[in-house]
Amino acid sequence: MSEHNRIDLIELPAHPDALAATRGFYESAFGWAFTDYGAYVDTASGGTTFGVNAIPDENQQRMPLTVLYADDLEAARQRVTDAGGTIVHDIYSFPGGRRFHFADPAGNELAVWSQ
């Protein structure tokens, strides 16, 4: 169960051609079982939800992406901007919910999602 203001997901970017090999790597190395969403797979087998994103339109992130959960996405977006964060990708829908990406003052990109 996702908890408000908690890290909920670590997401790695992957080129679409590398998704199967990346998934296979984590299955073989750690025994994780993934749920397949097409160009996106995730698992909770490692303790924290872990996703691999090979969706071409979203594959701009070059580093692992930490994703937090919020009960109220619009309120979280407002708190981020009020605190000095920069919105990188505004709120958008995906299967299972909605999210936005932001950069903190040091330039680190994170995301916040909600159902």
N, C-alpha and C positions, 0 to 999 in steps of 0.2 A: 504494500500500500504506500503510495506516495505521500510524503509529509511536507507541509508548508515550510518554505524557506530552507529546505534540505537539498544537498546534492543528491540527484536522483539517477543520473545517467552519465557515463563517460562514453563519448562517441568518437570514433576514429574515421577519418576520411579515407576513401579508397577509389581508385579508378574503376569504372564498371568492369573492365577486363580482368581486374585483380580481385574482385569480390569473392569468387568461388575459392581461390587459393588462400585468401586471407581467412575466410571462414574455416576452411579445412585445416589451416595452421593452428588456430585456436582450439578446434575440435581435437586434433591430434596431440597438441602439446599439453592441454589442460583438461581434456575430456568434457568441454562445454557443449551443451545442446542448444542450438539456435532456433529461433522462430524466424521464418522467411517471410518478408514482405515485398518480394520482388528485388528491387535494387537496394534494399535495406534489410539487414538482419540484426537481431539482438538476442541477448541471453541474460538471465539472472543467475546463471550457474556459478559465476565467480563471486557472488555476494552482493555487489552493486550492479545494476543493469548496465550492460556493456553493448554498444551498438557499433555497427560498421555501415557507414553511409556511402553508397556508390550512386546516389541520385545525381545525375549530371548537373541539374540546375542548382543544387545545394552543395556541390563538391568544391566550393571555393575555399573552404577551410583547409589549411595545410598542416595544422597541428591538432592534437586531440582537443575535443570540445567538451568542457564540463557543462552539464545541463542541470539547472536547479528546478524545483517544482514550486509553484505558487497557486494558492487557492483562487486568487483574483489576478488575472494576467494584466489587465489594464492598470490596476493599482500598483503592481510590481513594476511595470514599465515607467509609471510616473515616479516611483521612488528611485529607480535607477537614474533617470534623468535629473531629478532633484539633487541627487548625491554627486552629480558630475559625470555620470556615464554617458557614452555616446551610442545611440542606436545604430547598429550596423545593418541589420535586416529587421524591418518593422514586422509587426504581428502578422503571421500567416497561418493558414490551416494545413494540417497534414493528417493522414489517417490516425485517429486516436486522440486528436487534440489540436492545440494551437501553440505557437511559440514565437519568440523574438530573440534576436542576438544583439549583444551590446559589447562595447569595449570599456574596460575600466581605465582609470587615468594612466596606467602603465602600458596600455595598448593590448592587454590580454582579452581575447574574445571568449565570452561565455554566452549561454542561452538560458532562458527561462521558459518553461512550458506549463500548460494547464489543460485540463480536460474540457 
